[in-house]
Amino acid sequence: MRGRQKFVPKRGTVYKNHGGGEFRCIRSYGYNADMQNTKSGWTFLAHVCRMYDSGEIDWEWSSGGRFMEV
């Protein structure tokens, strides 16, 4: 893998975000996924998830953000 590549997040897995924080995949829809910040409970749909060589992730954009219980 070079740079960052699209990837399919796995339900239940916690990923470190390239910009900081940790996010749990709640549900995956191919390259899109419902993600939740493990500390704040901020939950959203992450569109076009990507993984860096380091294993950190990010996404192109998000929608539907809301706070939910962690």
LUMVONU-721191 format. One record per residue: residue number from 1; x, y, z of N, C-alpha, C, O in turn. Coordinates in steps of 0.1 Angstrom, whole numbers, plus 5000, padded with zeros to 4 digits. Layout:
! LUMVONU-721191
<pt i="NUM" n_X="X" n_Y="Y" n_Z="Z" ca_X="X" ca_Y="Y" ca_Z="Z" c_X="X" c_Y="Y" c_Z="Z" o_X="X" o_Y="Y" o_Z="Z"/>
...
//
This chain:
! LUMVONU-721191
<pt i="1" n_X="5009" n_Y="4988" n_Z="5000" ca_X="5000" ca_Y="5000" ca_Z="5000" c_X="5009" c_Y="5012" c_Z="5000" o_X="5019" o_Y="5013" o_Z="5007"/>
<pt i="2" n_X="5006" n_Y="5022" n_Z="4992" ca_X="5014" ca_Y="5034" ca_Z="4991" c_X="5005" c_Y="5046" c_Z="4995" o_X="4994" o_Y="5048" o_Z="4989"/>
<pt i="3" n_X="5009" n_Y="5054" n_Z="5004" ca_X="5001" ca_Y="5066" ca_Z="5008" c_X="4988" c_Y="5062" c_Z="5015" o_X="4989" o_Y="5056" o_Z="5026"/>
<pt i="4" n_X="4977" n_Y="5065" n_Z="5010" ca_X="4964" ca_Y="5060" ca_Z="5016" c_X="4956" c_Y="5055" c_Z="5005" o_X="4955" o_Y="5059" o_Z="4994"/>
<pt i="5" n_X="4949" n_Y="5044" n_Z="5009" ca_X="4940" ca_Y="5037" ca_Z="4999" c_X="4927" c_Y="5034" c_Z="5005" o_X="4925" o_Y="5034" o_Z="5017"/>
<pt i="6" n_X="4916" n_Y="5033" n_Z="4997" ca_X="4903" ca_Y="5030" ca_Z="5001" c_X="4904" c_Y="5017" c_Z="5009" o_X="4911" o_Y="5008" o_Z="5005"/>
<pt i="7" n_X="4895" n_Y="5015" n_Z="5019" ca_X="4894" ca_Y="5002" ca_Z="5026" c_X="4880" c_Y="5000" c_Z="5031" o_X="4873" o_Y="5010" o_Z="5033"/>
<pt i="8" n_X="4877" n_Y="4988" n_Z="5034" ca_X="4864" ca_Y="4985" ca_Z="5039" c_X="4865" c_Y="4983" c_Z="5055" o_X="4871" o_Y="4973" o_Z="5059"/>
<pt i="9" n_X="4860" n_Y="4992" n_Z="5063" ca_X="4861" ca_Y="4991" ca_Z="5077" c_X="4854" c_Y="4978" c_Z="5082" o_X="4844" o_Y="4974" o_Z="5076"/>
<pt i="10" n_X="4859" n_Y="4973" n_Z="5093" ca_X="4853" ca_Y="4961" ca_Z="5098" c_X="4845" c_Y="4964" c_Z="5111" o_X="4850" o_Y="4971" o_Z="5120"/>
<pt i="11" n_X="4833" n_Y="4960" n_Z="5112" ca_X="4824" ca_Y="4962" ca_Z="5123" c_X="4831" c_Y="4958" c_Z="5136" o_X="4836" o_Y="4947" o_Z="5137"/>
<pt i="12" n_X="4830" n_Y="4967" n_Z="5146" ca_X="4835" ca_Y="4964" ca_Z="5159" c_X="4850" c_Y="4968" c_Z="5161" o_X="4855" o_Y="4968" o_Z="5172"/>
<pt i="13" n_X="4857" n_Y="4971" n_Z="5150" ca_X="4871" ca_Y="4974" ca_Z="5151" c_X="4873" c_Y="4989" c_Z="5154" o_X="4865" o_Y="4998" o_Z="5149"/>
<pt i="14" n_X="4882" n_Y="4992" n_Z="5163" ca_X="4886" ca_Y="5006" ca_Z="5166" c_X="4898" c_Y="5010" c_Z="5158" o_X="4908" o_Y="5003" o_Z="5158"/>
<pt i="15" n_X="4896" n_Y="5022" n_Z="5151" ca_X="4907" ca_Y="5027" ca_Z="5143" c_X="4912" c_Y="5040" c_Z="5148" o_X="4904" o_Y="5048" o_Z="5154"/>
<pt i="16" n_X="4925" n_Y="5043" n_Z="5147" ca_X="4931" ca_Y="5055" ca_Z="5150" c_X="4929" c_Y="5065" c_Z="5138" o_X="4933" o_Y="5061" o_Z="5127"/>
<pt i="17" n_X="4924" n_Y="5076" n_Z="5141" ca_X="4922" ca_Y="5086" ca_Z="5130" c_X="4935" c_Y="5094" c_Z="5127" o_X="4942" o_Y="5097" o_Z="5137"/>
<pt i="18" n_X="4938" n_Y="5096" n_Z="5115" ca_X="4950" ca_Y="5103" ca_Z="5111" c_X="4951" c_Y="5117" c_Z="5117" o_X="4962" o_Y="5122" o_Z="5120"/>
<pt i="19" n_X="4939" n_Y="5123" n_Z="5119" ca_X="4939" ca_Y="5137" ca_Z="5125" c_X="4937" c_Y="5137" c_Z="5140" o_X="4937" o_Y="5147" o_Z="5147"/>
<pt i="20" n_X="4937" n_Y="5125" n_Z="5146" ca_X="4935" ca_Y="5123" ca_Z="5161" c_X="4922" c_Y="5117" c_Z="5165" o_X="4913" o_Y="5117" o_Z="5157"/>
<pt i="21" n_X="4922" n_Y="5110" n_Z="5176" ca_X="4911" ca_Y="5103" ca_Z="5181" c_X="4910" c_Y="5089" c_Z="5176" o_X="4917" o_Y="5085" o_Z="5167"/>
<pt i="22" n_X="4901" n_Y="5082" n_Z="5183" ca_X="4898" ca_Y="5068" ca_Z="5179" c_X="4884" c_Y="5066" c_Z="5176" o_X="4875" o_Y="5072" o_Z="5183"/>
<pt i="23" n_X="4881" n_Y="5058" n_Z="5166" ca_X="4867" ca_Y="5056" ca_Z="5161" c_X="4864" c_Y="5041" c_Z="5159" o_X="4872" o_Y="5034" o_Z="5154"/>
<pt i="24" n_X="4853" n_Y="5038" n_Z="5164" ca_X="4848" ca_Y="5024" ca_Z="5163" c_X="4838" c_Y="5023" c_Z="5151" o_X="4830" o_Y="5031" o_Z="5150"/>
<pt i="25" n_X="4840" n_Y="5013" n_Z="5143" ca_X="4831" ca_Y="5010" ca_Z="5132" c_X="4819" c_Y="5003" c_Z="5138" o_X="4820" o_Y="4992" o_Z="5143"/>
<pt i="26" n_X="4808" n_Y="5009" n_Z="5136" ca_X="4795" ca_Y="5003" ca_Z="5140" c_X="4789" c_Y="4995" c_Z="5130" o_X="4783" o_Y="4984" o_Z="5133"/>
<pt i="27" n_X="4790" n_Y="4999" n_Z="5117" ca_X="4784" ca_Y="4992" ca_Z="5106" c_X="4792" c_Y="4996" c_Z="5093" o_X="4795" o_Y="5008" o_Z="5092"/>
<pt i="28" n_X="4794" n_Y="4987" n_Z="5084" ca_X="4801" ca_Y="4990" ca_Z="5072" c_X="4792" c_Y="4988" c_Z="5060" o_X="4784" o_Y="4978" o_Z="5059"/>
<pt i="29" n_X="4794" n_Y="4997" n_Z="5050" ca_X="4787" ca_Y="4996" ca_Z="5038" c_X="4797" c_Y="4998" c_Z="5027" o_X="4797" o_Y="5008" o_Z="5020"/>
<pt i="30" n_X="4805" n_Y="4988" n_Z="5025" ca_X="4816" ca_Y="4989" ca_Z="5015" c_X="4826" c_Y="4999" c_Z="5021" o_X="4831" o_Y="4997" o_Z="5032"/>
<pt i="31" n_X="4830" n_Y="5009" n_Z="5013" ca_X="4840" ca_Y="5019" ca_Z="5017" c_X="4834" c_Y="5030" c_Z="5026" o_X="4841" o_Y="5038" o_Z="5031"/>
<pt i="32" n_X="4821" n_Y="5029" n_Z="5029" ca_X="4814" ca_Y="5038" ca_Z="5038" c_X="4811" c_Y="5031" c_Z="5051" o_X="4809" o_Y="5019" o_Z="5051"/>
<pt i="33" n_X="4810" n_Y="5038" n_Z="5062" ca_X="4808" ca_Y="5032" ca_Z="5075" c_X="4802" c_Y="5041" c_Z="5085" o_X="4805" o_Y="5053" o_Z="5085"/>
<pt i="34" n_X="4794" n_Y="5036" n_Z="5094" ca_X="4789" ca_Y="5043" ca_Z="5106" c_X="4801" c_Y="5042" c_Z="5116" o_X="4805" o_Y="5031" o_Z="5120"/>
<pt i="35" n_X="4806" n_Y="5054" n_Z="5120" ca_X="4817" ca_Y="5054" ca_Z="5129" c_X="4813" c_Y="5062" c_Z="5141" o_X="4805" o_Y="5071" o_Z="5141"/>
<pt i="36" n_X="4820" n_Y="5058" n_Z="5153" ca_X="4817" ca_Y="5065" ca_Z="5165" c_X="4830" c_Y="5068" c_Z="5173" o_X="4838" o_Y="5059" o_Z="5175"/>
<pt i="37" n_X="4831" n_Y="5081" n_Z="5177" ca_X="4843" ca_Y="5085" ca_Z="5185" c_X="4842" c_Y="5077" c_Z="5198" o_X="4832" o_Y="5078" o_Z="5205"/>
<pt i="38" n_X="4852" n_Y="5070" n_Z="5202" ca_X="4852" ca_Y="5062" ca_Z="5214" c_X="4851" c_Y="5070" c_Z="5227" o_X="4847" o_Y="5064" o_Z="5237"/>
<pt i="39" n_X="4855" n_Y="5082" n_Z="5227" ca_X="4854" ca_Y="5091" ca_Z="5239" c_X="4841" c_Y="5099" c_Z="5240" o_X="4835" o_Y="5099" o_Z="5250"/>
<pt i="40" n_X="4838" n_Y="5106" n_Z="5229" ca_X="4827" ca_Y="5115" ca_Z="5230" c_X="4813" c_Y="5109" c_Z="5226" o_X="4803" o_Y="5115" o_Z="5229"/>
<pt i="41" n_X="4813" n_Y="5098" n_Z="5218" ca_X="4801" ca_Y="5093" ca_Z="5213" c_X="4796" c_Y="5099" c_Z="5200" o_X="4785" o_Y="5095" o_Z="5195"/>
<pt i="42" n_X="4804" n_Y="5109" n_Z="5195" ca_X="4800" ca_Y="5115" ca_Z="5182" c_X="4799" c_Y="5104" c_Z="5171" o_X="4809" o_Y="5097" o_Z="5169"/>
<pt i="43" n_X="4788" n_Y="5102" n_Z="5165" ca_X="4785" ca_Y="5091" ca_Z="5156" c_X="4781" c_Y="5097" c_Z="5142" o_X="4774" o_Y="5107" o_Z="5142"/>
<pt i="44" n_X="4786" n_Y="5092" n_Z="5131" ca_X="4783" ca_Y="5097" ca_Z="5118" c_X="4786" c_Y="5087" c_Z="5107" o_X="4791" o_Y="5076" o_Z="5110"/>
<pt i="45" n_X="4781" n_Y="5090" n_Z="5095" ca_X="4784" ca_Y="5081" ca_Z="5084" c_X="4797" c_Y="5087" c_Z="5077" o_X="4797" o_Y="5098" o_Z="5072"/>
<pt i="46" n_X="4807" n_Y="5079" n_Z="5077" ca_X="4820" ca_Y="5083" ca_Z="5071" c_X="4820" c_Y="5078" c_Z="5056" o_X="4817" o_Y="5066" o_Z="5054"/>
<pt i="47" n_X="4822" n_Y="5087" n_Z="5047" ca_X="4821" ca_Y="5084" ca_Z="5033" c_X="4835" c_Y="5082" c_Z="5027" o_X="4844" o_Y="5091" o_Z="5029"/>
<pt i="48" n_X="4837" n_Y="5071" n_Z="5020" ca_X="4850" ca_Y="5068" ca_Z="5013" c_X="4861" c_Y="5067" c_Z="5023" o_X="4870" o_Y="5076" o_Z="5023"/>
<pt i="49" n_X="4861" n_Y="5057" n_Z="5031" ca_X="4871" ca_Y="5055" ca_Z="5041" c_X="4884" c_Y="5051" c_Z="5035" o_X="4885" o_Y="5044" o_Z="5025"/>
<pt i="50" n_X="4895" n_Y="5057" n_Z="5040" ca_X="4908" ca_Y="5054" ca_Z="5035" c_X="4918" c_Y="5051" c_Z="5047" o_X="4917" o_Y="5056" o_Z="5058"/>
<pt i="51" n_X="4928" n_Y="5042" n_Z="5043" ca_X="4938" ca_Y="5038" ca_Z="5053" c_X="4952" c_Y="5042" c_Z="5048" o_X="4955" o_Y="5040" o_Z="5037"/>
<pt i="52" n_X="4960" n_Y="5048" n_Z="5057" ca_X="4973" ca_Y="5051" ca_Z="5055" c_X="4982" c_Y="5039" c_Z="5057" o_X="4978" o_Y="5029" o_Z="5063"/>
<pt i="53" n_X="4994" n_Y="5040" n_Z="5052" ca_X="5004" ca_Y="5029" ca_Z="5054" c_X="5006" c_Y="5026" c_Z="5069" o_X="5009" o_Y="5015" o_Z="5073"/>
<pt i="54" n_X="5005" n_Y="5037" n_Z="5077" ca_X="5007" ca_Y="5035" ca_Z="5092" c_X="4995" c_Y="5028" c_Z="5099" o_X="4996" o_Y="5024" o_Z="5110"/>
<pt i="55" n_X="4984" n_Y="5026" n_Z="5091" ca_X="4972" ca_Y="5019" ca_Z="5097" c_X="4962" c_Y="5029" c_Z="5102" o_X="4951" o_Y="5026" o_Z="5106"/>
<pt i="56" n_X="4966" n_Y="5042" n_Z="5102" ca_X="4956" ca_Y="5053" ca_Z="5106" c_X="4946" c_Y="5054" c_Z="5095" o_X="4949" o_Y="5051" o_Z="5083"/>
<pt i="57" n_X="4935" n_Y="5060" n_Z="5098" ca_X="4924" ca_Y="5061" ca_Z="5088" c_X="4919" c_Y="5076" c_Z="5087" o_X="4922" o_Y="5084" o_Z="5096"/>
<pt i="58" n_X="4912" n_Y="5079" n_Z="5076" ca_X="4904" ca_Y="5091" ca_Z="5075" c_X="4893" c_Y="5088" c_Z="5065" o_X="4892" o_Y="5076" o_Z="5060"/>
<pt i="59" n_X="4885" n_Y="5098" n_Z="5061" ca_X="4875" ca_Y="5096" ca_Z="5052" c_X="4873" c_Y="5109" c_Z="5044" o_X="4877" o_Y="5120" o_Z="5049"/>
<pt i="60" n_X="4867" n_Y="5108" n_Z="5032" ca_X="4866" ca_Y="5120" ca_Z="5024" c_X="4856" c_Y="5130" c_Z="5030" o_X="4859" o_Y="5142" o_Z="5029"/>
<pt i="61" n_X="4845" n_Y="5126" n_Z="5035" ca_X="4835" ca_Y="5135" ca_Z="5041" c_X="4826" c_Y="5127" c_Z="5050" o_X="4825" o_Y="5114" o_Z="5049"/>
<pt i="62" n_X="4818" n_Y="5134" n_Z="5059" ca_X="4809" ca_Y="5127" ca_Z="5068" c_X="4795" c_Y="5133" c_Z="5067" o_X="4794" o_Y="5145" o_Z="5063"/>
<pt i="63" n_X="4785" n_Y="5126" n_Z="5072" ca_X="4772" ca_Y="5131" ca_Z="5072" c_X="4764" c_Y="5125" c_Z="5084" o_X="4768" o_Y="5115" o_Z="5089"/>
<pt i="64" n_X="4753" n_Y="5132" n_Z="5088" ca_X="4744" ca_Y="5126" ca_Z="5098" c_X="4750" c_Y="5126" c_Z="5112" o_X="4746" o_Y="5118" o_Z="5120"/>
<pt i="65" n_X="4759" n_Y="5135" n_Z="5115" ca_X="4766" ca_Y="5135" ca_Z="5128" c_X="4756" c_Y="5138" c_Z="5140" o_X="4747" o_Y="5146" o_Z="5139"/>
<pt i="66" n_X="4758" n_Y="5130" n_Z="5151" ca_X="4750" ca_Y="5131" ca_Z="5163" c_X="4757" c_Y="5125" c_Z="5174" o_X="4766" o_Y="5116" o_Z="5172"/>
<pt i="67" n_X="4753" n_Y="5128" n_Z="5186" ca_X="4759" ca_Y="5122" ca_Z="5198" c_X="4751" c_Y="5110" c_Z="5202" o_X="4738" o_Y="5111" o_Z="5202"/>
<pt i="68" n_X="4757" n_Y="5099" n_Z="5205" ca_X="4751" ca_Y="5087" ca_Z="5210" c_X="4759" c_Y="5081" c_Z="5221" o_X="4770" o_Y="5085" o_Z="5223"/>
<pt i="69" n_X="4753" n_Y="5073" n_Z="5229" ca_X="4760" ca_Y="5066" ca_Z="5240" c_X="4771" c_Y="5058" c_Z="5235" o_X="4770" o_Y="5051" o_Z="5225"/>
<pt i="70" n_X="4782" n_Y="5058" n_Z="5242" ca_X="4794" ca_Y="5050" ca_Z="5238" c_X="4792" c_Y="5036" c_Z="5243" o_X="4801" o_Y="5028" o_Z="5241"/>
//
